[in-house]
Amino acid sequence: MLTNMFTKNSPKHRRVLISILASALITLSACTSVNIDEYKSQQDLSITQDESVVILGRRHSSNYETEPDLISCIGDVLKEGDSIKVIPEALFVDDLYPWLEPRTAPLKVKDMPRILKQPLVQQAFERHKVRYIIWVDGKTETTDSSGSIGCSIGAGGAGCFGFGTWEKESDYVAKLWDFQRLENMGEISADASGTSYMPAIIVPIPIIARVQNSACKAVGLQLRNFLMPINDKILAI
Amino acid sequence: MRYGLILISIFACVLSSGCSNNLLVSGSFPSPLIDSDPHTLGVFYDEEFRSYTYTEASEDRSKWTIEQGAAQRQLFNTILSKLFSGSVELPQWPLTEGSDLDPTVDLVLQPQVSAFQYSTPRETKFKIYEVWIKYNLSAFDREGQLVADWLVTAYGKTPTAFMKSDEDAMNAAIIVALRDLGANLSLGTLRVPELKAWLENNPAHAQIMASRAP
């Protein structure tokens, strides 16, 4: 039956082959290694259902910026299963403009009272029911690359030949500030690295190491564990 | 033959557009979370400010043409309308003979761009676009006497991103710089010593009218 359906060179046969090849190419990914360090100043961290968390990226360094897509990725990991309410970064920064801009944002938790002296700022924090502020600082960068790929186009067609490889490293630190106690409750640092490959035989085949994504998931899951320890999750179930 | 010509034309187009970048800056700015001063401000944007366009003159750099007049005017209007209880855009300043100043205006502000600089990843080897803008702000009383004159700086940067054009990245860096300017204006304007002293010593027109009301 199957052999009848997919006779050699039939359009259906070709379509199936192309989709298998395409999905294989999409899912091809290189390995990434992640190291996580954590420091927790208090053991009794918790968050109630009506409290929320805001994750903000540091943007004050002169030669890099913490990527906004990393911040939203960590937020997505934290709010999986609707367990923790996460306020979108852009919305919160706009609502509190200009108090969280690179020029004005508090760099240490002891600087928070400076901005909270403003009644409007205090009200905005209360309106959003912020319990924790998570500051993420760091970047993902390409540290090494080698190889070459050449592409040519001619009357007979086009194609690429060669081999390229590049290495990426992520280095992030997330600091957790408790808005109620105005204390630094802990820190998580994540170092991730991975090498991507791109062999090209007529068509380039990218085998990408998703370094930033791995760092995001590691930080996000660790933060979830900070705020909702496994015992609490079991109790909730 | 026809396909060859098409390919050559596409190649020529790509080459000719490769070294010039035209950008009309666009974006939006949030209203600042600050208390308002009770005075009413008149703001005058001269033609140069309204249509401010930076054109790269250096032969060694890409030919950038950046039109940011509308965006910077939008930023000033957003911030000043919150920083002061009233903000009026003036069609002319200084006043000419026969022209009247809105009676509610206590103070007039005139901003001017005094410097604009940028750097691209090609120049710095960092994967970020950077923009610096310096503004000269002058405040006058109703009689046209200079009350305060000060400089405000703005800095913005944005990382390069996959599939993001040079124009999009430069636009994002300028918007970040204008947000930075907004932060500086929101929190720094009322701390300028000469302006602070003037505002303390001269009650707002609205306050005077309110005190006269029966």
Chai-1 contact restraints between the chains, C-beta under 6 A:
chainA,res_idxA,chainB,res_idxB,connection_type,confidence,min_distance_angstrom,max_distance_angstrom,comment,restraint_id
A,N63,B,F126,contact,1.0,0.0,6.0,A-B,restraint_1
A,E65,B,P159,contact,1.0,0.0,6.0,A-B,restraint_2
A,D94,B,P30,contact,1.0,0.0,6.0,A-B,restraint_3
A,L96,B,L33,contact,1.0,0.0,6.0,A-B,restraint_4
A,Y97,B,P30,contact,1.0,0.0,6.0,A-B,restraint_5
A,Y97,B,P32,contact,1.0,0.0,6.0,A-B,restraint_6
A,P98,B,P32,contact,1.0,0.0,6.0,A-B,restraint_7
A,P98,B,G182,contact,1.0,0.0,6.0,A-B,restraint_8
A,P98,B,A183,contact,1.0,0.0,6.0,A-B,restraint_9
A,P98,B,S186,contact,1.0,0.0,6.0,A-B,restraint_10
A,E101,B,A183,contact,1.0,0.0,6.0,A-B,restraint_11
A,R103,B,D180,contact,1.0,0.0,6.0,A-B,restraint_12
A,R103,B,A183,contact,1.0,0.0,6.0,A-B,restraint_13
A,T104,B,A183,contact,1.0,0.0,6.0,A-B,restraint_14
A,L120,B,L33,contact,1.0,0.0,6.0,A-B,restraint_15
